[in-house]
Structures are given as C-alpha cells and as structure tokens.
Amino acid sequence: MTAIQLNAELFRTMGEIADDETLMAKLLKYAKKLAATKKADPTLMTEEEFFAKLERGEEEYRQGKTYRMLPGESLDDFLKRVG
C-alpha cells in the first residue's frame, strides 16, 4: 500500500469516528504516542559506536587525559572546575 493509499484509508477511518469524542481522544492519545516513538533518541548508538567510544576513552585514560575529584570536593564543584 502506498503512502497516499494509507493516508486515504486513515482519513476514511477517522471520518467514521469523528463524531465520537471518546474515540477521537483515544485516537489522538495513540497518535501522539506513536509519533513520539519516531523521534530519534540521541543516546542510542550501534554496538560498533559503543565499543569505539570505549576505546577512545581508554586511549585518553592511557594518555593521562583524565579528571579526578579532589578530596572533599562536591560533585557540583568538580563539574564547575572541569566544565
């Protein structure tokens, strides 16, 4: 089925329930939920990207490119210092 055919079928079906407020509210809720799943999650990565990131971090650690919290330093103070 093409996108045009899917759109036509969707609007035909919506027309059948358009006068039922409860059904329209359910449809809207589901459509919003469905649309939210389409948005890409910036934290997702492939397995290859994940292991490459780990390798970069390990290399930076070997080169001494690290930050350490000072004794008694709060996390807020640490982040201000390195940020």
PDB file of N, CA, C and O in Angstrom:
ATOM      1  N   MET A   1       0.849  -1.181   0.000  1.00  0.00           N
ATOM      2  CA  MET A   1       0.000   0.000   0.000  1.00  0.00           C
ATOM      3  C   MET A   1       0.892   1.241   0.000  1.00  0.00           C
ATOM      4  O   MET A   1       1.851   1.315   0.768  1.00  0.00           O
ATOM      5  N   THR A   2       0.587   2.195  -0.840  1.00  0.00           N
ATOM      6  CA  THR A   2       1.390   3.416  -0.929  1.00  0.00           C
ATOM      7  C   THR A   2       1.017   4.381   0.201  1.00  0.00           C
ATOM      8  O   THR A   2       0.005   4.211   0.881  1.00  0.00           O
ATOM      9  N   ALA A   3       1.856   5.385   0.376  1.00  0.00           N
ATOM     10  CA  ALA A   3       1.596   6.392   1.405  1.00  0.00           C
ATOM     11  C   ALA A   3       0.280   7.118   1.137  1.00  0.00           C
ATOM     12  O   ALA A   3      -0.465   7.419   2.070  1.00  0.00           O
ATOM     13  N   ILE A   4      -0.005   7.396  -0.121  1.00  0.00           N
ATOM     14  CA  ILE A   4      -1.266   8.078  -0.472  1.00  0.00           C
ATOM     15  C   ILE A   4      -2.460   7.202  -0.108  1.00  0.00           C
ATOM     16  O   ILE A   4      -3.455   7.689   0.430  1.00  0.00           O
ATOM     17  N   GLN A   5      -2.357   5.908  -0.406  1.00  0.00           N
ATOM     18  CA  GLN A   5      -3.442   4.985  -0.074  1.00  0.00           C
ATOM     19  C   GLN A   5      -3.611   4.868   1.443  1.00  0.00           C
ATOM     20  O   GLN A   5      -4.732   4.819   1.950  1.00  0.00           O
ATOM     21  N   LEU A   6      -2.492   4.823   2.154  1.00  0.00           N
ATOM     22  CA  LEU A   6      -2.563   4.752   3.618  1.00  0.00           C
ATOM     23  C   LEU A   6      -3.216   6.000   4.198  1.00  0.00           C
ATOM     24  O   LEU A   6      -4.040   5.913   5.108  1.00  0.00           O
ATOM     25  N   ASN A   7      -2.842   7.171   3.662  1.00  0.00           N
ATOM     26  CA  ASN A   7      -3.451   8.423   4.127  1.00  0.00           C
ATOM     27  C   ASN A   7      -4.953   8.423   3.880  1.00  0.00           C
ATOM     28  O   ASN A   7      -5.737   8.804   4.750  1.00  0.00           O
ATOM     29  N   ALA A   8      -5.341   7.994   2.694  1.00  0.00           N
ATOM     30  CA  ALA A   8      -6.769   7.972   2.355  1.00  0.00           C
ATOM     31  C   ALA A   8      -7.531   7.042   3.288  1.00  0.00           C
ATOM     32  O   ALA A   8      -8.612   7.387   3.765  1.00  0.00           O
ATOM     33  N   GLU A   9      -6.971   5.857   3.552  1.00  0.00           N
ATOM     34  CA  GLU A   9      -7.619   4.899   4.457  1.00  0.00           C
ATOM     35  C   GLU A   9      -7.691   5.445   5.880  1.00  0.00           C
ATOM     36  O   GLU A   9      -8.698   5.276   6.568  1.00  0.00           O
ATOM     37  N   LEU A  10      -6.625   6.096   6.310  1.00  0.00           N
ATOM     38  CA  LEU A  10      -6.611   6.690   7.648  1.00  0.00           C
ATOM     39  C   LEU A  10      -7.704   7.748   7.785  1.00  0.00           C
ATOM     40  O   LEU A  10      -8.449   7.743   8.765  1.00  0.00           O
ATOM     41  N   PHE A  11      -7.806   8.648   6.817  1.00  0.00           N
ATOM     42  CA  PHE A  11      -8.813   9.705   6.892  1.00  0.00           C
ATOM     43  C   PHE A  11     -10.240   9.155   6.761  1.00  0.00           C
ATOM     44  O   PHE A  11     -11.168   9.690   7.367  1.00  0.00           O
ATOM     45  N   ARG A  12     -10.411   8.102   5.979  1.00  0.00           N
ATOM     46  CA  ARG A  12     -11.734   7.461   5.892  1.00  0.00           C
ATOM     47  C   ARG A  12     -12.135   6.905   7.252  1.00  0.00           C
ATOM     48  O   ARG A  12     -13.265   7.089   7.705  1.00  0.00           O
ATOM     49  N   THR A  13     -11.196   6.226   7.893  1.00  0.00           N
ATOM     50  CA  THR A  13     -11.470   5.638   9.205  1.00  0.00           C
ATOM     51  C   THR A  13     -11.714   6.720  10.250  1.00  0.00           C
ATOM     52  O   THR A  13     -12.599   6.588  11.095  1.00  0.00           O
ATOM     53  N   MET A  14     -10.923   7.789  10.188  1.00  0.00           N
ATOM     54  CA  MET A  14     -11.118   8.888  11.137  1.00  0.00           C
ATOM     55  C   MET A  14     -12.495   9.518  10.947  1.00  0.00           C
ATOM     56  O   MET A  14     -13.133   9.918  11.920  1.00  0.00           O
ATOM     57  N   GLY A  15     -12.951   9.608   9.712  1.00  0.00           N
ATOM     58  CA  GLY A  15     -14.264  10.170   9.431  1.00  0.00           C
ATOM     59  C   GLY A  15     -15.380   9.371  10.086  1.00  0.00           C
ATOM     60  O   GLY A  15     -16.397   9.929  10.498  1.00  0.00           O
ATOM     61  N   GLU A  16     -15.182   8.054  10.180  1.00  0.00           N
ATOM     62  CA  GLU A  16     -16.202   7.192  10.784  1.00  0.00           C
ATOM     63  C   GLU A  16     -16.326   7.410  12.291  1.00  0.00           C
ATOM     64  O   GLU A  16     -17.390   7.175  12.863  1.00  0.00           O
ATOM     65  N   ILE A  17     -15.245   7.859  12.943  1.00  0.00           N
ATOM     66  CA  ILE A  17     -15.297   8.051  14.393  1.00  0.00           C
ATOM     67  C   ILE A  17     -15.273   9.520  14.794  1.00  0.00           C
ATOM     68  O   ILE A  17     -15.241   9.833  15.985  1.00  0.00           O
ATOM     69  N   ALA A  18     -15.289  10.423  13.820  1.00  0.00           N
ATOM     70  CA  ALA A  18     -15.121  11.854  14.091  1.00  0.00           C
ATOM     71  C   ALA A  18     -16.178  12.426  15.024  1.00  0.00           C
ATOM     72  O   ALA A  18     -15.900  13.388  15.741  1.00  0.00           O
ATOM     73  N   ASP A  19     -17.373  11.868  15.036  1.00  0.00           N
ATOM     74  CA  ASP A  19     -18.419  12.435  15.890  1.00  0.00           C
ATOM     75  C   ASP A  19     -18.454  11.782  17.270  1.00  0.00           C
ATOM     76  O   ASP A  19     -19.335  12.096  18.071  1.00  0.00           O
ATOM     77  N   ASP A  20     -17.529  10.894  17.559  1.00  0.00           N
ATOM     78  CA  ASP A  20     -17.444  10.262  18.881  1.00  0.00           C
ATOM     79  C   ASP A  20     -16.221  10.828  19.607  1.00  0.00           C
ATOM     80  O   ASP A  20     -15.086  10.447  19.321  1.00  0.00           O
ATOM     81  N   GLU A  21     -16.470  11.742  20.549  1.00  0.00           N
ATOM     82  CA  GLU A  21     -15.388  12.445  21.229  1.00  0.00           C
ATOM     83  C   GLU A  21     -14.460  11.495  21.979  1.00  0.00           C
ATOM     84  O   GLU A  21     -13.246  11.702  22.000  1.00  0.00           O
ATOM     85  N   THR A  22     -15.017  10.462  22.588  1.00  0.00           N
ATOM     86  CA  THR A  22     -14.199   9.499  23.344  1.00  0.00           C
ATOM     87  C   THR A  22     -13.233   8.769  22.420  1.00  0.00           C
ATOM     88  O   THR A  22     -12.049   8.633  22.727  1.00  0.00           O
ATOM     89  N   LEU A  23     -13.750   8.298  21.286  1.00  0.00           N
ATOM     90  CA  LEU A  23     -12.878   7.602  20.336  1.00  0.00           C
ATOM     91  C   LEU A  23     -11.822   8.527  19.748  1.00  0.00           C
ATOM     92  O   LEU A  23     -10.676   8.120  19.556  1.00  0.00           O
ATOM     93  N   MET A  24     -12.195   9.753  19.464  1.00  0.00           N
ATOM     94  CA  MET A  24     -11.235  10.719  18.923  1.00  0.00           C
ATOM     95  C   MET A  24     -10.137  11.017  19.940  1.00  0.00           C
ATOM     96  O   MET A  24      -8.971  11.156  19.568  1.00  0.00           O
ATOM     97  N   ALA A  25     -10.496  11.116  21.217  1.00  0.00           N
ATOM     98  CA  ALA A  25      -9.496  11.352  22.265  1.00  0.00           C
ATOM     99  C   ALA A  25      -8.525  10.170  22.347  1.00  0.00           C
ATOM    100  O   ALA A  25      -7.319  10.361  22.505  1.00  0.00           O
ATOM    101  N   LYS A  26      -9.060   8.948  22.239  1.00  0.00           N
ATOM    102  CA  LYS A  26      -8.195   7.760  22.259  1.00  0.00           C
ATOM    103  C   LYS A  26      -7.262   7.750  21.050  1.00  0.00           C
ATOM    104  O   LYS A  26      -6.078   7.434  21.167  1.00  0.00           O
ATOM    105  N   LEU A  27      -7.815   8.102  19.883  1.00  0.00           N
ATOM    106  CA  LEU A  27      -7.009   8.140  18.668  1.00  0.00           C
ATOM    107  C   LEU A  27      -5.893   9.175  18.787  1.00  0.00           C
ATOM    108  O   LEU A  27      -4.751   8.908  18.414  1.00  0.00           O
ATOM    109  N   LEU A  28      -6.223  10.345  19.302  1.00  0.00           N
ATOM    110  CA  LEU A  28      -5.235  11.401  19.470  1.00  0.00           C
ATOM    111  C   LEU A  28      -4.127  10.970  20.423  1.00  0.00           C
ATOM    112  O   LEU A  28      -2.947  11.193  20.156  1.00  0.00           O
ATOM    113  N   LYS A  29      -4.518  10.349  21.541  1.00  0.00           N
ATOM    114  CA  LYS A  29      -3.539   9.880  22.522  1.00  0.00           C
ATOM    115  C   LYS A  29      -2.596   8.855  21.887  1.00  0.00           C
ATOM    116  O   LYS A  29      -1.381   8.921  22.073  1.00  0.00           O
ATOM    117  N   TYR A  30      -3.161   7.917  21.143  1.00  0.00           N
ATOM    118  CA  TYR A  30      -2.337   6.899  20.498  1.00  0.00           C
ATOM    119  C   TYR A  30      -1.446   7.507  19.420  1.00  0.00           C
ATOM    120  O   TYR A  30      -0.279   7.133  19.300  1.00  0.00           O
ATOM    121  N   ALA A  31      -1.985   8.440  18.634  1.00  0.00           N
ATOM    122  CA  ALA A  31      -1.205   9.067  17.563  1.00  0.00           C
ATOM    123  C   ALA A  31      -0.015   9.830  18.138  1.00  0.00           C
ATOM    124  O   ALA A  31       1.077   9.788  17.571  1.00  0.00           O
ATOM    125  N   LYS A  32      -0.213  10.524  19.250  1.00  0.00           N
ATOM    126  CA  LYS A  32       0.893  11.244  19.895  1.00  0.00           C
ATOM    127  C   LYS A  32       1.954  10.269  20.393  1.00  0.00           C
ATOM    128  O   LYS A  32       3.152  10.514  20.252  1.00  0.00           O
ATOM    129  N   LYS A  33       1.500   9.163  20.976  1.00  0.00           N
ATOM    130  CA  LYS A  33       2.430   8.145  21.468  1.00  0.00           C
ATOM    131  C   LYS A  33       3.217   7.544  20.316  1.00  0.00           C
ATOM    132  O   LYS A  33       4.428   7.346  20.422  1.00  0.00           O
ATOM    133  N   LEU A  34       2.540   7.258  19.226  1.00  0.00           N
ATOM    134  CA  LEU A  34       3.174   6.684  18.048  1.00  0.00           C
ATOM    135  C   LEU A  34       4.178   7.663  17.438  1.00  0.00           C
ATOM    136  O   LEU A  34       5.271   7.258  17.042  1.00  0.00           O
ATOM    137  N   ALA A  35       3.823   8.929  17.359  1.00  0.00           N
ATOM    138  CA  ALA A  35       4.712   9.951  16.799  1.00  0.00           C
ATOM    139  C   ALA A  35       5.954  10.115  17.662  1.00  0.00           C
ATOM    140  O   ALA A  35       7.040  10.367  17.139  1.00  0.00           O
ATOM    141  N   ALA A  36       5.810   9.977  18.969  1.00  0.00           N
ATOM    142  CA  ALA A  36       6.951  10.126  19.874  1.00  0.00           C
ATOM    143  C   ALA A  36       7.977   9.022  19.657  1.00  0.00           C
ATOM    144  O   ALA A  36       9.168   9.240  19.875  1.00  0.00           O
ATOM    145  N   THR A  37       7.541   7.853  19.236  1.00  0.00           N
ATOM    146  CA  THR A  37       8.482   6.753  19.012  1.00  0.00           C
ATOM    147  C   THR A  37       9.320   6.995  17.767  1.00  0.00           C
ATOM    148  O   THR A  37      10.382   6.393  17.609  1.00  0.00           O
ATOM    149  N   LYS A  38       8.859   7.865  16.886  1.00  0.00           N
ATOM    150  CA  LYS A  38       9.578   8.154  15.651  1.00  0.00           C
ATOM    151  C   LYS A  38      10.810   9.012  15.908  1.00  0.00           C
ATOM    152  O   LYS A  38      11.792   8.921  15.172  1.00  0.00           O
ATOM    153  N   LYS A  39      10.768   9.837  16.937  1.00  0.00           N
ATOM    154  CA  LYS A  39      11.869  10.736  17.226  1.00  0.00           C
ATOM    155  C   LYS A  39      13.098   9.921  17.637  1.00  0.00           C
ATOM    156  O   LYS A  39      12.999   8.985  18.431  1.00  0.00           O
ATOM    157  N   ALA A  40      14.231  10.282  17.096  1.00  0.00           N
ATOM    158  CA  ALA A  40      15.463   9.563  17.394  1.00  0.00           C
ATOM    159  C   ALA A  40      15.962   9.909  18.790  1.00  0.00           C
ATOM    160  O   ALA A  40      15.956  11.071  19.196  1.00  0.00           O
ATOM    161  N   ASP A  41      16.381   8.916  19.494  1.00  0.00           N
ATOM    162  CA  ASP A  41      16.964   9.098  20.816  1.00  0.00           C
ATOM    163  C   ASP A  41      18.463   9.339  20.633  1.00  0.00           C
ATOM    164  O   ASP A  41      19.175   8.446  20.173  1.00  0.00           O
ATOM    165  N   PRO A  42      18.956  10.540  20.989  1.00  0.00           N
ATOM    166  CA  PRO A  42      20.368  10.844  20.756  1.00  0.00           C
ATOM    167  C   PRO A  42      21.317   9.978  21.572  1.00  0.00           C
ATOM    168  O   PRO A  42      22.514   9.947  21.284  1.00  0.00           O
ATOM    169  N   THR A  43      20.814   9.274  22.581  1.00  0.00           N
ATOM    170  CA  THR A  43      21.684   8.432  23.392  1.00  0.00           C
ATOM    171  C   THR A  43      21.853   7.038  22.805  1.00  0.00           C
ATOM    172  O   THR A  43      22.712   6.280  23.255  1.00  0.00           O
ATOM    173  N   LEU A  44      21.044   6.689  21.805  1.00  0.00           N
ATOM    174  CA  LEU A  44      21.165   5.371  21.199  1.00  0.00           C
ATOM    175  C   LEU A  44      22.351   5.336  20.252  1.00  0.00           C
ATOM    176  O   LEU A  44      22.623   6.303  19.541  1.00  0.00           O
ATOM    177  N   MET A  45      23.058   4.197  20.250  1.00  0.00           N
ATOM    178  CA  MET A  45      24.188   4.029  19.340  1.00  0.00           C
ATOM    179  C   MET A  45      24.303   2.561  18.975  1.00  0.00           C
ATOM    180  O   MET A  45      23.775   1.688  19.664  1.00  0.00           O
ATOM    181  N   THR A  46      24.990   2.311  17.897  1.00  0.00           N
ATOM    182  CA  THR A  46      25.198   0.930  17.492  1.00  0.00           C
ATOM    183  C   THR A  46      26.245   0.294  18.398  1.00  0.00           C
ATOM    184  O   THR A  46      26.939   0.981  19.148  1.00  0.00           O
ATOM    185  N   GLU A  47      26.344  -1.007  18.316  1.00  0.00           N
ATOM    186  CA  GLU A  47      27.351  -1.720  19.104  1.00  0.00           C
ATOM    187  C   GLU A  47      28.756  -1.256  18.714  1.00  0.00           C
ATOM    188  O   GLU A  47      29.624  -1.094  19.573  1.00  0.00           O
ATOM    189  N   GLU A  48      28.971  -1.045  17.426  1.00  0.00           N
ATOM    190  CA  GLU A  48      30.281  -0.596  16.949  1.00  0.00           C
ATOM    191  C   GLU A  48      30.614   0.792  17.498  1.00  0.00           C
ATOM    192  O   GLU A  48      31.741   1.042  17.927  1.00  0.00           O
ATOM    193  N   GLU A  49      29.628   1.690  17.482  1.00  0.00           N
ATOM    194  CA  GLU A  49      29.846   3.041  18.021  1.00  0.00           C
ATOM    195  C   GLU A  49      30.153   2.983  19.511  1.00  0.00           C
ATOM    196  O   GLU A  49      31.007   3.719  20.004  1.00  0.00           O
ATOM    197  N   PHE A  50      29.455   2.105  20.224  1.00  0.00           N
ATOM    198  CA  PHE A  50      29.663   1.962  21.673  1.00  0.00           C
ATOM    199  C   PHE A  50      31.092   1.522  21.971  1.00  0.00           C
ATOM    200  O   PHE A  50      31.764   2.116  22.814  1.00  0.00           O
ATOM    201  N   PHE A  51      31.556   0.480  21.280  1.00  0.00           N
ATOM    202  CA  PHE A  51      32.906  -0.022  21.547  1.00  0.00           C
ATOM    203  C   PHE A  51      33.976   0.952  21.076  1.00  0.00           C
ATOM    204  O   PHE A  51      35.046   1.026  21.680  1.00  0.00           O
ATOM    205  N   ALA A  52      33.710   1.701  20.007  1.00  0.00           N
ATOM    206  CA  ALA A  52      34.655   2.725  19.566  1.00  0.00           C
ATOM    207  C   ALA A  52      34.768   3.824  20.611  1.00  0.00           C
ATOM    208  O   ALA A  52      35.855   4.343  20.863  1.00  0.00           O
ATOM    209  N   LYS A  53      33.641   4.175  21.217  1.00  0.00           N
ATOM    210  CA  LYS A  53      33.654   5.205  22.265  1.00  0.00           C
ATOM    211  C   LYS A  53      34.443   4.722  23.484  1.00  0.00           C
ATOM    212  O   LYS A  53      35.199   5.484  24.087  1.00  0.00           O
ATOM    213  N   LEU A  54      34.257   3.451  23.836  1.00  0.00           N
ATOM    214  CA  LEU A  54      35.035   2.886  24.944  1.00  0.00           C
ATOM    215  C   LEU A  54      36.526   2.911  24.645  1.00  0.00           C
ATOM    216  O   LEU A  54      37.330   3.259  25.509  1.00  0.00           O
ATOM    217  N   GLU A  55      36.895   2.544  23.433  1.00  0.00           N
ATOM    218  CA  GLU A  55      38.308   2.545  23.045  1.00  0.00           C
ATOM    219  C   GLU A  55      38.898   3.948  23.098  1.00  0.00           C
ATOM    220  O   GLU A  55      40.029   4.124  23.550  1.00  0.00           O
ATOM    221  N   ARG A  56      38.138   4.963  22.635  1.00  0.00           N
ATOM    222  CA  ARG A  56      38.625   6.344  22.717  1.00  0.00           C
ATOM    223  C   ARG A  56      38.839   6.757  24.168  1.00  0.00           C
ATOM    224  O   ARG A  56      39.828   7.410  24.500  1.00  0.00           O
ATOM    225  N   GLY A  57      37.904   6.370  25.024  1.00  0.00           N
ATOM    226  CA  GLY A  57      38.033   6.701  26.437  1.00  0.00           C
ATOM    227  C   GLY A  57      39.228   6.026  27.082  1.00  0.00           C
ATOM    228  O   GLY A  57      39.935   6.634  27.886  1.00  0.00           O
ATOM    229  N   GLU A  58      39.453   4.775  26.731  1.00  0.00           N
ATOM    230  CA  GLU A  58      40.613   4.056  27.271  1.00  0.00           C
ATOM    231  C   GLU A  58      41.917   4.695  26.795  1.00  0.00           C
ATOM    232  O   GLU A  58      42.876   4.801  27.560  1.00  0.00           O
ATOM    233  N   GLU A  59      41.950   5.121  25.526  1.00  0.00           N
ATOM    234  CA  GLU A  59      43.141   5.773  24.995  1.00  0.00           C
ATOM    235  C   GLU A  59      43.387   7.108  25.703  1.00  0.00           C
ATOM    236  O   GLU A  59      44.531   7.420  26.037  1.00  0.00           O
ATOM    237  N   GLU A  60      42.360   7.883  25.933  1.00  0.00           N
ATOM    238  CA  GLU A  60      42.502   9.140  26.661  1.00  0.00           C
ATOM    239  C   GLU A  60      43.010   8.885  28.080  1.00  0.00           C
ATOM    240  O   GLU A  60      43.820   9.649  28.604  1.00  0.00           O
ATOM    241  N   TYR A  61      42.531   7.816  28.689  1.00  0.00           N
ATOM    242  CA  TYR A  61      42.980   7.466  30.042  1.00  0.00           C
ATOM    243  C   TYR A  61      44.470   7.127  30.026  1.00  0.00           C
ATOM    244  O   TYR A  61      45.213   7.570  30.902  1.00  0.00           O
ATOM    245  N   ARG A  62      44.915   6.340  29.032  1.00  0.00           N
ATOM    246  CA  ARG A  62      46.333   5.983  28.928  1.00  0.00           C
ATOM    247  C   ARG A  62      47.196   7.225  28.713  1.00  0.00           C
ATOM    248  O   ARG A  62      48.335   7.276  29.178  1.00  0.00           O
ATOM    249  N   GLN A  63      46.664   8.216  28.016  1.00  0.00           N
ATOM    250  CA  GLN A  63      47.403   9.457  27.754  1.00  0.00           C
ATOM    251  C   GLN A  63      47.338  10.428  28.931  1.00  0.00           C
ATOM    252  O   GLN A  63      47.945  11.498  28.891  1.00  0.00           O
ATOM    253  N   GLY A  64      46.612  10.058  29.966  1.00  0.00           N
ATOM    254  CA  GLY A  64      46.514  10.921  31.142  1.00  0.00           C
ATOM    255  C   GLY A  64      45.498  12.039  31.007  1.00  0.00           C
ATOM    256  O   GLY A  64      45.491  12.975  31.807  1.00  0.00           O
ATOM    257  N   LYS A  65      44.651  11.951  30.015  1.00  0.00           N
ATOM    258  CA  LYS A  65      43.616  12.984  29.815  1.00  0.00           C
ATOM    259  C   LYS A  65      42.408  12.647  30.682  1.00  0.00           C
ATOM    260  O   LYS A  65      41.348  12.274  30.179  1.00  0.00           O
ATOM    261  N   THR A  66      42.584  12.782  31.970  1.00  0.00           N
ATOM    262  CA  THR A  66      41.505  12.449  32.898  1.00  0.00           C
ATOM    263  C   THR A  66      41.335  13.571  33.916  1.00  0.00           C
ATOM    264  O   THR A  66      42.213  14.416  34.093  1.00  0.00           O
ATOM    265  N   TYR A  67      40.206  13.556  34.566  1.00  0.00           N
ATOM    266  CA  TYR A  67      39.930  14.490  35.647  1.00  0.00           C
ATOM    267  C   TYR A  67      39.624  13.673  36.892  1.00  0.00           C
ATOM    268  O   TYR A  67      38.979  12.627  36.818  1.00  0.00           O
ATOM    269  N   ARG A  68      40.080  14.147  38.010  1.00  0.00           N
ATOM    270  CA  ARG A  68      39.793  13.469  39.270  1.00  0.00           C
ATOM    271  C   ARG A  68      39.193  14.472  40.249  1.00  0.00           C
ATOM    272  O   ARG A  68      39.556  15.648  40.277  1.00  0.00           O
ATOM    273  N   MET A  69      38.275  13.968  41.038  1.00  0.00           N
ATOM    274  CA  MET A  69      37.706  14.820  42.089  1.00  0.00           C
ATOM    275  C   MET A  69      38.730  14.962  43.206  1.00  0.00           C
ATOM    276  O   MET A  69      39.413  14.005  43.571  1.00  0.00           O
ATOM    277  N   LEU A  70      38.818  16.148  43.729  1.00  0.00           N
ATOM    278  CA  LEU A  70      39.714  16.402  44.838  1.00  0.00           C
ATOM    279  C   LEU A  70      39.085  15.893  46.127  1.00  0.00           C
ATOM    280  O   LEU A  70      37.860  15.831  46.234  1.00  0.00           O
ATOM    281  N   PRO A  71      39.908  15.527  47.108  1.00  0.00           N
ATOM    282  CA  PRO A  71      39.340  15.061  48.383  1.00  0.00           C
ATOM    283  C   PRO A  71      38.407  16.114  48.978  1.00  0.00           C
ATOM    284  O   PRO A  71      38.778  17.281  49.103  1.00  0.00           O
ATOM    285  N   GLY A  72      37.217  15.702  49.336  1.00  0.00           N
ATOM    286  CA  GLY A  72      36.245  16.595  49.933  1.00  0.00           C
ATOM    287  C   GLY A  72      35.512  17.486  48.945  1.00  0.00           C
ATOM    288  O   GLY A  72      34.665  18.282  49.352  1.00  0.00           O
ATOM    289  N   GLU A  73      35.815  17.375  47.662  1.00  0.00           N
ATOM    290  CA  GLU A  73      35.183  18.204  46.645  1.00  0.00           C
ATOM    291  C   GLU A  73      33.787  17.667  46.328  1.00  0.00           C
ATOM    292  O   GLU A  73      33.597  16.461  46.171  1.00  0.00           O
ATOM    293  N   SER A  74      32.822  18.570  46.236  1.00  0.00           N
ATOM    294  CA  SER A  74      31.468  18.152  45.876  1.00  0.00           C
ATOM    295  C   SER A  74      31.394  17.944  44.359  1.00  0.00           C
ATOM    296  O   SER A  74      32.224  18.456  43.607  1.00  0.00           O
ATOM    297  N   LEU A  75      30.400  17.197  43.936  1.00  0.00           N
ATOM    298  CA  LEU A  75      30.222  16.960  42.510  1.00  0.00           C
ATOM    299  C   LEU A  75      29.966  18.275  41.769  1.00  0.00           C
ATOM    300  O   LEU A  75      30.466  18.475  40.662  1.00  0.00           O
ATOM    301  N   ASP A  76      29.193  19.164  42.379  1.00  0.00           N
ATOM    302  CA  ASP A  76      28.935  20.467  41.755  1.00  0.00           C
ATOM    303  C   ASP A  76      30.238  21.244  41.555  1.00  0.00           C
ATOM    304  O   ASP A  76      30.464  21.817  40.489  1.00  0.00           O
ATOM    305  N   ASP A  77      31.099  21.262  42.586  1.00  0.00           N
ATOM    306  CA  ASP A  77      32.368  21.972  42.482  1.00  0.00           C
ATOM    307  C   ASP A  77      33.261  21.343  41.416  1.00  0.00           C
ATOM    308  O   ASP A  77      33.913  22.052  40.650  1.00  0.00           O
ATOM    309  N   PHE A  78      33.290  20.017  41.369  1.00  0.00           N
ATOM    310  CA  PHE A  78      34.076  19.309  40.369  1.00  0.00           C
ATOM    311  C   PHE A  78      33.617  19.680  38.962  1.00  0.00           C
ATOM    312  O   PHE A  78      34.439  19.999  38.103  1.00  0.00           O
ATOM    313  N   LEU A  79      32.313  19.641  38.727  1.00  0.00           N
ATOM    314  CA  LEU A  79      31.784  19.949  37.401  1.00  0.00           C
ATOM    315  C   LEU A  79      32.058  21.397  37.007  1.00  0.00           C
ATOM    316  O   LEU A  79      32.300  21.681  35.834  1.00  0.00           O
ATOM    317  N   LYS A  80      32.023  22.308  37.962  1.00  0.00           N
ATOM    318  CA  LYS A  80      32.347  23.705  37.674  1.00  0.00           C
ATOM    319  C   LYS A  80      33.816  23.833  37.290  1.00  0.00           C
ATOM    320  O   LYS A  80      34.166  24.602  36.395  1.00  0.00           O
ATOM    321  N   ARG A  81      34.676  23.075  37.972  1.00  0.00           N
ATOM    322  CA  ARG A  81      36.101  23.154  37.740  1.00  0.00           C
ATOM    323  C   ARG A  81      36.500  22.594  36.380  1.00  0.00           C
ATOM    324  O   ARG A  81      37.347  23.178  35.705  1.00  0.00           O
ATOM    325  N   VAL A  82      35.911  21.479  35.962  1.00  0.00           N
ATOM    326  CA  VAL A  82      36.309  20.843  34.705  1.00  0.00           C
ATOM    327  C   VAL A  82      35.482  21.313  33.525  1.00  0.00           C
ATOM    328  O   VAL A  82      35.880  21.119  32.376  1.00  0.00           O
ATOM    329  N   GLY A  83      34.330  21.931  33.789  1.00  0.00           N
ATOM    330  CA  GLY A  83      33.438  22.349  32.715  1.00  0.00           C
ATOM    331  C   GLY A  83      33.835  23.576  32.098  1.00  0.00           C
ATOM    332  O   GLY A  83      33.170  24.046  31.175  1.00  0.00           O
TER     333      GLY A  83
END
